[in-house]
């Protein structure tokens, strides 16, 4: 047996010299672990006579207890020292000015959608949503779009392959009008909804994108007439563009799902190659509208002899470009952070129906 007094003295000295928690743990394993020095001596007790085994065992236990207590005390000291060092290292001077932070921006499309929802929300409209993948009935047939209409052609529309489960081909919705159909088929009149969302068409050039955004509106009631439609859109255009006396005119047009139909123009000035909304002698088309066709009402199970309604729709990118002076449609989808930083909006500036514009 090694001199136990010497062993204890040496182990306690090594514990006191340990300068980190990792070093202290290694020392504990080398002294008290399964293959440690004290543990090894414990295993040798079986070879001693009973009297010597008893005395040596008591002494070894005393050594073990002394080393364990020293390790725990040293561990507490090192942990406290490490905490103080970390607090000193990570100390923050609260008197210093805040570091500049590059705050994110709200995309102009998201901003424009929120503006429109806020305006129409004050008029009593509710937001309705629907799927991006539609069937032929909701996207075309229910809207009185005939089979020979160009919008049904494959070169204009994205079709999905037919499956055994669904015999007919599905289509990526070409407008948000299918949500109007779903609203009329699931809710009894009166109805007053707006439908913002993505749409998909096979267009890709400087002024078109295969994916773009629309917002449409629908009102169905017993007493709704063309005057209500005109008043709603005039007030919207003036509120959206911030021009109280903005000229708005309605030109006769044709859409298969409305009758009568109209295109809506706003007054502007193009003098000197600069576009200015409001005033001037020029006109700029921004949306289409009309009274809901009786066939559309009947396709949705609504009695057209009792109810009538109006609908309108516009491209969100188009009006956003006009309002915020964005010259190129394609930049909306370039994911250029420099562009977003220039045209984007701070989160605190976003309008909402609860607080308006």
Helices and strands as residue ranges (DSSP letters): H 4-17, H 21-32, H 37-43, G 44-47, H 50-89, H 108-122, E 126-127, E 133-134, H 136-139, G 141-143, G 150-152, E 171-172, H 177-186, E 191-200, E 211-221, H 226-241, E 248-255, E 258-269, G 271-273, E 276-277, E 282-292, H 294-299, E 308-315, H 316-324, G 329-333, H 337-343, G 347-349
